[in-house]
Amino acid sequence: MRRGTMLIASLALLLASPAFAGEPPRPTRAATGEAPPRRIPLPVDRPTVPAGEPVAMASVPARVRRAVVADAARRFQVAKSAVVLVRAEQVTFPDGSLGCPQPGRMYTQALVPGYRLVARSAQGEIRYHADSRGNVVTCDPAPGQTPRDAVRKRATEPVTQPPPAPQR
């Protein structure tokens, strides 16, 4: 029985082949001298920063608020009391990068519920992305930083900052 099934499948493949249908065989790339085609990446349909729903600042977990204020105070080089959280949105990030992927790093490929916050001081504003555990990311560079210096930090880790540039 098994041998008969294999024979039928082989016959079906033979009948479906272009050679059996009377079509001439296609020349190989080596015979034509053509270069192989390059793959063009498909455009990403989803936005890199998901839409969020505004929420009250009190609904953002305290550890997230504290991590954002502490990081913004260090980046602005001001006291924590000089930093004000002005906006909060609840979002679901498409992966573990929280919307700010860094080149050469790997992230979980799972939906991550979190928040998008804006911290303001007299020096300006910084936008933050955070998950509910207190992992905080900023895509914005702090004053005197390049975007690469703005890296992901956990609420319990000290946030390092490059030494200030000498002023002239």
TORDRENSE-894612 format. One record per residue: residue in one letter; x, y, z negated of N, C-alpha, C, O in turn; residue number from 1. Coordinates in steps of 0.1 Angstrom, whole numbers, padded with zeros to 4 digits. Example, Ala and Ser with C-alpha at 12.3 -4.5 7.8 and 13.67 -1.06 7.14 Angstrom:
// residues 2
papa; n_xx; n_yy; n_zz; ca_xx; ca_yy; ca_zz; c_xx; c_yy; c_zz; o_xx; o_yy; o_zz; margu
A; 0132; -0057; -0078; 0123; -0045; -0078; 0132; -0033; -0078; 0142; -0033; -0085; 1
S; 0128; -0022; -0071; 0137; -0011; -0071; 0129; 0000; -0079; 0134; 0011; -0080; 2
// end
This chain:
// residues 168
papa; n_xx; n_yy; n_zz; ca_xx; ca_yy; ca_zz; c_xx; c_yy; c_zz; o_xx; o_yy; o_zz; margu
M; 0008; -0012; 0000; 0000; 0000; 0000; 0009; 0013; 0000; 0006; 0022; 0007; 1
R; 0019; 0013; -0008; 0028; 0024; -0009; 0035; 0026; 0004; 0037; 0038; 0008; 2
R; 0040; 0015; 0010; 0047; 0016; 0022; 0038; 0023; 0033; 0043; 0030; 0042; 3
G; 0025; 0019; 0033; 0016; 0025; 0043; 0014; 0040; 0041; 0013; 0047; 0051; 4
T; 0013; 0044; 0029; 0012; 0058; 0026; 0024; 0066; 0030; 0023; 0077; 0036; 5
M; 0036; 0061; 0028; 0048; 0067; 0033; 0049; 0068; 0048; 0054; 0078; 0053; 6
L; 0044; 0058; 0054; 0044; 0057; 0069; 0035; 0068; 0074; 0038; 0075; 0084; 7
I; 0023; 0069; 0069; 0014; 0079; 0073; 0019; 0094; 0071; 0018; 0102; 0079; 8
A; 0026; 0096; 0059; 0031; 0109; 0056; 0042; 0112; 0066; 0043; 0124; 0071; 9
S; 0051; 0103; 0069; 0062; 0105; 0079; 0056; 0108; 0093; 0061; 0117; 0099; 10
L; 0046; 0101; 0097; 0040; 0103; 0110; 0034; 0117; 0110; 0035; 0124; 0120; 11
A; 0027; 0122; 0100; 0021; 0135; 0099; 0032; 0146; 0100; 0030; 0156; 0107; 12
L; 0043; 0144; 0094; 0054; 0154; 0095; 0060; 0154; 0109; 0063; 0165; 0114; 13
L; 0061; 0143; 0115; 0066; 0142; 0129; 0057; 0149; 0138; 0061; 0157; 0147; 14
L; 0044; 0147; 0137; 0034; 0153; 0146; 0034; 0168; 0144; 0030; 0175; 0153; 15
A; 0036; 0173; 0132; 0036; 0187; 0129; 0048; 0195; 0133; 0049; 0207; 0134; 16
S; 0059; 0187; 0137; 0072; 0194; 0140; 0071; 0201; 0153; 0064; 0196; 0162; 17
P; 0078; 0212; 0155; 0078; 0219; 0168; 0083; 0211; 0180; 0079; 0213; 0191; 18
A; 0093; 0202; 0177; 0099; 0194; 0187; 0088; 0185; 0194; 0088; 0183; 0206; 19
F; 0079; 0179; 0186; 0069; 0171; 0191; 0058; 0178; 0198; 0052; 0173; 0208; 20
A; 0056; 0191; 0195; 0046; 0199; 0201; 0051; 0205; 0215; 0043; 0211; 0222; 21
G; 0063; 0201; 0219; 0068; 0206; 0232; 0075; 0219; 0232; 0078; 0224; 0242; 22
E; 0076; 0225; 0220; 0083; 0238; 0219; 0098; 0235; 0219; 0103; 0225; 0214; 23
P; 0106; 0244; 0226; 0120; 0242; 0226; 0126; 0245; 0212; 0121; 0253; 0205; 24
P; 0137; 0238; 0209; 0143; 0241; 0195; 0148; 0255; 0194; 0153; 0260; 0204; 25
R; 0147; 0261; 0182; 0152; 0274; 0180; 0167; 0274; 0178; 0172; 0265; 0172; 26
P; 0174; 0284; 0184; 0188; 0284; 0183; 0192; 0287; 0168; 0185; 0295; 0162; 27
T; 0203; 0282; 0164; 0207; 0285; 0150; 0214; 0299; 0150; 0218; 0304; 0160; 28
R; 0216; 0304; 0138; 0222; 0317; 0136; 0237; 0317; 0141; 0242; 0326; 0146; 29
A; 0243; 0305; 0139; 0257; 0304; 0143; 0258; 0305; 0158; 0268; 0310; 0164; 30
A; 0248; 0299; 0165; 0248; 0299; 0180; 0245; 0313; 0186; 0251; 0317; 0196; 31
T; 0237; 0321; 0179; 0233; 0334; 0184; 0243; 0345; 0179; 0243; 0356; 0185; 32
G; 0250; 0343; 0168; 0259; 0353; 0163; 0252; 0363; 0154; 0258; 0373; 0151; 33
E; 0240; 0361; 0151; 0232; 0370; 0142; 0236; 0368; 0128; 0240; 0358; 0123; 34
A; 0236; 0380; 0121; 0239; 0379; 0106; 0226; 0375; 0099; 0215; 0377; 0104; 35
P; 0227; 0368; 0088; 0215; 0364; 0081; 0208; 0376; 0076; 0214; 0386; 0073; 36
P; 0195; 0375; 0075; 0187; 0387; 0070; 0190; 0390; 0055; 0193; 0380; 0048; 37
R; 0190; 0402; 0052; 0191; 0406; 0038; 0178; 0407; 0031; 0168; 0412; 0037; 38
R; 0177; 0403; 0019; 0165; 0404; 0011; 0163; 0418; 0007; 0172; 0425; 0001; 39
I; 0151; 0423; 0009; 0148; 0437; 0004; 0139; 0435; -0008; 0129; 0429; -0007; 40
P; 0143; 0441; -0019; 0135; 0439; -0031; 0121; 0445; -0029; 0119; 0456; -0023; 41
L; 0111; 0438; -0034; 0098; 0443; -0034; 0096; 0455; -0043; 0102; 0455; -0054; 42
P; 0088; 0465; -0039; 0086; 0476; -0048; 0079; 0472; -0061; 0070; 0463; -0060; 43
V; 0082; 0478; -0072; 0075; 0474; -0085; 0062; 0482; -0085; 0062; 0494; -0084; 44
D; 0051; 0475; -0087; 0038; 0481; -0087; 0035; 0488; -0100; 0027; 0497; -0100; 45
R; 0041; 0483; -0111; 0037; 0489; -0124; 0046; 0501; -0127; 0058; 0500; -0123; 46
P; 0041; 0510; -0134; 0050; 0522; -0137; 0060; 0517; -0148; 0057; 0508; -0156; 47
T; 0071; 0524; -0148; 0082; 0520; -0158; 0077; 0524; -0172; 0081; 0517; -0182; 48
V; 0070; 0535; -0173; 0065; 0539; -0186; 0050; 0537; -0186; 0043; 0545; -0179; 49
P; 0045; 0528; -0194; 0030; 0525; -0194; 0022; 0537; -0199; 0027; 0545; -0207; 50
A; 0010; 0538; -0195; 0001; 0548; -0201; -0002; 0545; -0215; -0003; 0533; -0219; 51
G; -0004; 0555; -0223; -0006; 0553; -0237; -0020; 0559; -0241; -0025; 0567; -0234; 52
E; -0024; 0555; -0253; -0036; 0561; -0259; -0032; 0569; -0271; -0026; 0564; -0281; 53
P; -0035; 0582; -0271; -0031; 0591; -0283; -0037; 0585; -0296; -0048; 0581; -0297; 54
V; -0029; 0585; -0306; -0033; 0580; -0319; -0029; 0591; -0330; -0020; 0599; -0327; 55
A; -0035; 0590; -0341; -0031; 0599; -0353; -0017; 0594; -0358; -0014; 0582; -0358; 56
M; -0010; 0604; -0362; 0004; 0601; -0367; 0003; 0591; -0379; 0012; 0583; -0381; 57
A; -0007; 0592; -0387; -0009; 0584; -0399; -0010; 0569; -0395; -0008; 0560; -0403; 58
S; -0015; 0566; -0382; -0017; 0552; -0378; -0004; 0546; -0374; -0003; 0534; -0372; 59
V; 0007; 0554; -0372; 0020; 0548; -0368; 0026; 0543; -0381; 0026; 0550; -0391; 60
P; 0032; 0531; -0381; 0038; 0525; -0393; 0049; 0535; -0398; 0056; 0541; -0391; 61
A; 0049; 0535; -0412; 0058; 0544; -0418; 0073; 0541; -0414; 0081; 0551; -0413; 62
R; 0077; 0529; -0413; 0091; 0525; -0409; 0094; 0531; -0396; 0106; 0535; -0393; 63
V; 0085; 0531; -0386; 0087; 0537; -0373; 0089; 0552; -0374; 0098; 0558; -0368; 64
R; 0080; 0559; -0382; 0081; 0573; -0384; 0094; 0577; -0390; 0101; 0586; -0386; 65
R; 0098; 0569; -0400; 0111; 0572; -0407; 0123; 0570; -0398; 0132; 0578; -0398; 66
A; 0123; 0560; -0390; 0134; 0557; -0381; 0135; 0568; -0370; 0146; 0572; -0367; 67
V; 0124; 0573; -0365; 0124; 0583; -0355; 0129; 0596; -0361; 0138; 0603; -0355; 68
V; 0124; 0600; -0373; 0129; 0612; -0379; 0143; 0612; -0382; 0151; 0621; -0380; 69
A; 0148; 0600; -0388; 0162; 0599; -0391; 0171; 0600; -0379; 0181; 0607; -0379; 70
D; 0167; 0593; -0368; 0175; 0594; -0356; 0175; 0608; -0350; 0186; 0613; -0346; 71
A; 0164; 0614; -0350; 0163; 0628; -0344; 0171; 0637; -0352; 0178; 0646; -0347; 72
A; 0171; 0636; -0365; 0179; 0645; -0374; 0194; 0643; -0371; 0201; 0653; -0371; 73
R; 0198; 0631; -0370; 0212; 0629; -0366; 0216; 0634; -0353; 0226; 0640; -0351; 74
R; 0207; 0632; -0343; 0210; 0637; -0329; 0210; 0652; -0329; 0218; 0658; -0322; 75
F; 0201; 0658; -0336; 0200; 0673; -0336; 0210; 0679; -0346; 0212; 0691; -0346; 76
Q; 0215; 0671; -0354; 0224; 0675; -0365; 0218; 0685; -0374; 0223; 0696; -0377; 77
V; 0206; 0681; -0379; 0198; 0689; -0388; 0193; 0681; -0399; 0194; 0668; -0399; 78
A; 0187; 0687; -0410; 0181; 0679; -0421; 0169; 0672; -0416; 0162; 0676; -0406; 79
K; 0165; 0661; -0422; 0153; 0653; -0418; 0141; 0662; -0420; 0131; 0661; -0412; 80
S; 0141; 0671; -0429; 0129; 0680; -0431; 0128; 0690; -0420; 0117; 0696; -0419; 81
A; 0138; 0692; -0411; 0137; 0701; -0400; 0131; 0694; -0388; 0129; 0701; -0377; 82
V; 0128; 0681; -0388; 0123; 0674; -0377; 0108; 0671; -0379; 0104; 0667; -0390; 83
V; 0100; 0674; -0369; 0085; 0672; -0370; 0081; 0663; -0358; 0086; 0664; -0347; 84
L; 0073; 0653; -0362; 0067; 0644; -0352; 0055; 0651; -0346; 0045; 0653; -0354; 85
V; 0055; 0654; -0333; 0044; 0662; -0328; 0034; 0654; -0320; 0022; 0659; -0319; 86
R; 0037; 0643; -0315; 0028; 0635; -0307; 0031; 0620; -0309; 0042; 0616; -0311; 87
A; 0020; 0612; -0308; 0021; 0597; -0309; 0011; 0591; -0300; -0001; 0595; -0299; 88
E; 0015; 0581; -0293; 0007; 0573; -0284; 0009; 0558; -0287; 0021; 0554; -0289; 89
Q; -0001; 0550; -0286; 0000; 0536; -0288; 0001; 0530; -0273; -0007; 0533; -0265; 90
V; 0011; 0522; -0271; 0014; 0517; -0257; 0017; 0502; -0259; 0021; 0497; -0269; 91
T; 0016; 0495; -0247; 0022; 0481; -0246; 0032; 0482; -0236; 0030; 0484; -0224; 92
F; 0045; 0479; -0240; 0056; 0480; -0231; 0057; 0466; -0223; 0054; 0456; -0229; 93
P; 0062; 0467; -0210; 0062; 0454; -0202; 0073; 0445; -0207; 0072; 0433; -0203; 94
D; 0083; 0449; -0214; 0094; 0440; -0219; 0100; 0446; -0231; 0096; 0456; -0236; 95
G; 0111; 0439; -0236; 0118; 0443; -0248; 0126; 0455; -0247; 0132; 0460; -0257; 96
S; 0128; 0461; -0235; 0135; 0473; -0233; 0128; 0485; -0238; 0133; 0496; -0239; 97
L; 0115; 0483; -0241; 0106; 0494; -0246; 0106; 0506; -0236; 0104; 0517; -0240; 98
G; 0107; 0503; -0223; 0106; 0513; -0213; 0119; 0521; -0210; 0119; 0530; -0202; 99
C; 0130; 0517; -0217; 0143; 0524; -0215; 0154; 0513; -0213; 0162; 0512; -0221; 100
P; 0153; 0506; -0202; 0164; 0496; -0199; 0177; 0501; -0198; 0179; 0512; -0191; 101
Q; 0187; 0495; -0203; 0201; 0499; -0202; 0208; 0489; -0192; 0205; 0477; -0193; 102
P; 0216; 0494; -0183; 0223; 0485; -0173; 0231; 0475; -0181; 0238; 0478; -0190; 103
G; 0231; 0462; -0176; 0239; 0452; -0182; 0234; 0445; -0194; 0240; 0436; -0200; 104
R; 0222; 0449; -0199; 0216; 0443; -0211; 0204; 0435; -0207; 0198; 0437; -0197; 105
M; 0202; 0424; -0215; 0190; 0415; -0212; 0180; 0418; -0223; 0183; 0421; -0234; 106
Y; 0167; 0417; -0219; 0156; 0420; -0228; 0146; 0408; -0227; 0145; 0401; -0217; 107
T; 0138; 0407; -0237; 0127; 0397; -0237; 0117; 0401; -0226; 0114; 0413; -0224; 108
Q; 0112; 0391; -0219; 0102; 0394; -0209; 0088; 0390; -0214; 0081; 0382; -0209; 109
A; 0084; 0398; -0224; 0071; 0396; -0230; 0065; 0410; -0233; 0073; 0419; -0235; 110
L; 0052; 0411; -0233; 0046; 0423; -0236; 0049; 0427; -0251; 0048; 0419; -0260; 111
V; 0053; 0440; -0253; 0056; 0444; -0266; 0047; 0456; -0270; 0048; 0467; -0264; 112
P; 0039; 0454; -0280; 0030; 0465; -0285; 0039; 0475; -0292; 0048; 0471; -0300; 113
G; 0037; 0488; -0290; 0045; 0498; -0297; 0039; 0512; -0296; 0027; 0514; -0294; 114
Y; 0048; 0522; -0297; 0044; 0536; -0298; 0054; 0544; -0290; 0066; 0541; -0288; 115
R; 0049; 0555; -0285; 0057; 0566; -0279; 0055; 0578; -0287; 0044; 0582; -0289; 116
L; 0066; 0584; -0292; 0065; 0595; -0301; 0074; 0606; -0296; 0083; 0604; -0288; 117
V; 0071; 0618; -0300; 0079; 0630; -0297; 0083; 0637; -0310; 0075; 0640; -0318; 118
A; 0096; 0638; -0312; 0102; 0645; -0323; 0107; 0659; -0319; 0113; 0660; -0308; 119
R; 0104; 0669; -0327; 0108; 0683; -0323; 0115; 0689; -0335; 0112; 0687; -0347; 120
S; 0125; 0697; -0331; 0132; 0706; -0341; 0135; 0719; -0334; 0131; 0721; -0322; 121
A; 0142; 0728; -0341; 0145; 0741; -0335; 0154; 0739; -0322; 0154; 0748; -0314; 122
Q; 0161; 0728; -0321; 0170; 0725; -0310; 0163; 0720; -0298; 0169; 0720; -0287; 123
G; 0151; 0715; -0299; 0144; 0709; -0288; 0136; 0697; -0292; 0132; 0695; -0303; 124
E; 0132; 0689; -0281; 0124; 0677; -0283; 0132; 0665; -0278; 0140; 0666; -0269; 125
I; 0129; 0654; -0285; 0133; 0641; -0280; 0121; 0631; -0280; 0114; 0631; -0289; 126
R; 0120; 0624; -0269; 0109; 0614; -0267; 0115; 0600; -0272; 0126; 0597; -0268; 127
Y; 0107; 0593; -0280; 0111; 0580; -0285; 0101; 0570; -0281; 0089; 0572; -0279; 128
H; 0106; 0558; -0279; 0097; 0546; -0277; 0101; 0536; -0289; 0113; 0535; -0292; 129
A; 0091; 0530; -0295; 0093; 0522; -0306; 0084; 0510; -0306; 0073; 0511; -0301; 130
D; 0088; 0499; -0312; 0079; 0488; -0314; 0074; 0489; -0329; 0079; 0498; -0336; 131
S; 0065; 0480; -0332; 0059; 0481; -0346; 0068; 0477; -0357; 0065; 0478; -0369; 132
R; 0080; 0471; -0353; 0090; 0466; -0363; 0100; 0477; -0367; 0107; 0475; -0377; 133
G; 0100; 0488; -0360; 0110; 0498; -0363; 0121; 0499; -0354; 0131; 0507; -0356; 134
N; 0121; 0491; -0343; 0131; 0493; -0333; 0128; 0505; -0325; 0117; 0507; -0319; 135
V; 0138; 0514; -0324; 0135; 0528; -0318; 0145; 0529; -0307; 0157; 0526; -0307; 136
V; 0140; 0535; -0295; 0148; 0537; -0283; 0144; 0551; -0279; 0133; 0556; -0280; 137
T; 0154; 0558; -0274; 0152; 0571; -0267; 0157; 0570; -0253; 0169; 0566; -0251; 138
C; 0150; 0575; -0243; 0155; 0576; -0230; 0161; 0589; -0228; 0169; 0592; -0218; 139
D; 0158; 0599; -0237; 0164; 0612; -0236; 0177; 0613; -0243; 0179; 0608; -0254; 140
P; 0187; 0620; -0237; 0199; 0622; -0244; 0198; 0633; -0254; 0190; 0643; -0252; 141
A; 0205; 0632; -0264; 0205; 0643; -0274; 0214; 0654; -0269; 0221; 0652; -0259; 142
P; 0213; 0666; -0275; 0222; 0677; -0270; 0236; 0672; -0271; 0241; 0668; -0281; 143
G; 0243; 0674; -0260; 0258; 0670; -0259; 0260; 0656; -0256; 0271; 0651; -0256; 144
Q; 0249; 0648; -0253; 0251; 0634; -0250; 0247; 0632; -0235; 0240; 0639; -0229; 145
T; 0252; 0621; -0230; 0248; 0617; -0217; 0237; 0606; -0219; 0236; 0601; -0230; 146
P; 0229; 0603; -0209; 0218; 0593; -0210; 0224; 0580; -0215; 0216; 0573; -0222; 147
R; 0236; 0576; -0211; 0241; 0563; -0216; 0244; 0562; -0231; 0243; 0552; -0237; 148
D; 0246; 0574; -0237; 0249; 0574; -0251; 0236; 0572; -0259; 0237; 0568; -0271; 149
A; 0224; 0574; -0253; 0212; 0573; -0260; 0208; 0558; -0260; 0202; 0553; -0250; 150
V; 0212; 0550; -0270; 0210; 0536; -0270; 0200; 0531; -0280; 0197; 0539; -0289; 151
R; 0196; 0519; -0279; 0186; 0513; -0288; 0192; 0511; -0302; 0203; 0506; -0303; 152
K; 0185; 0515; -0312; 0189; 0513; -0326; 0177; 0507; -0334; 0166; 0510; -0331; 153
R; 0181; 0499; -0343; 0171; 0494; -0353; 0170; 0503; -0365; 0180; 0510; -0368; 154
A; 0159; 0503; -0371; 0156; 0513; -0382; 0166; 0511; -0393; 0170; 0521; -0400; 155
T; 0171; 0499; -0395; 0180; 0496; -0406; 0195; 0499; -0402; 0203; 0499; -0411; 156
E; 0198; 0500; -0390; 0211; 0502; -0385; 0215; 0517; -0385; 0206; 0525; -0382; 157
P; 0227; 0520; -0388; 0231; 0534; -0387; 0232; 0538; -0372; 0236; 0530; -0364; 158
V; 0227; 0550; -0369; 0227; 0554; -0355; 0241; 0562; -0353; 0244; 0571; -0360; 159
T; 0249; 0556; -0344; 0261; 0563; -0342; 0260; 0573; -0331; 0252; 0572; -0322; 160
Q; 0268; 0583; -0332; 0268; 0594; -0322; 0282; 0597; -0318; 0291; 0596; -0327; 161
P; 0284; 0600; -0305; 0298; 0603; -0301; 0303; 0616; -0309; 0294; 0624; -0313; 162
P; 0316; 0617; -0311; 0320; 0629; -0318; 0317; 0642; -0310; 0316; 0642; -0298; 163
P; 0313; 0652; -0317; 0309; 0665; -0310; 0321; 0670; -0302; 0333; 0669; -0305; 164
A; 0317; 0676; -0291; 0327; 0681; -0281; 0333; 0694; -0288; 0326; 0702; -0294; 165
P; 0346; 0696; -0286; 0352; 0708; -0292; 0346; 0720; -0285; 0344; 0721; -0272; 166
Q; 0343; 0730; -0293; 0337; 0742; -0287; 0348; 0752; -0284; 0358; 0753; -0292; 167
R; 0346; 0760; -0274; 0356; 0769; -0269; 0352; 0783; -0272; 0359; 0793; -0269; 168
// end
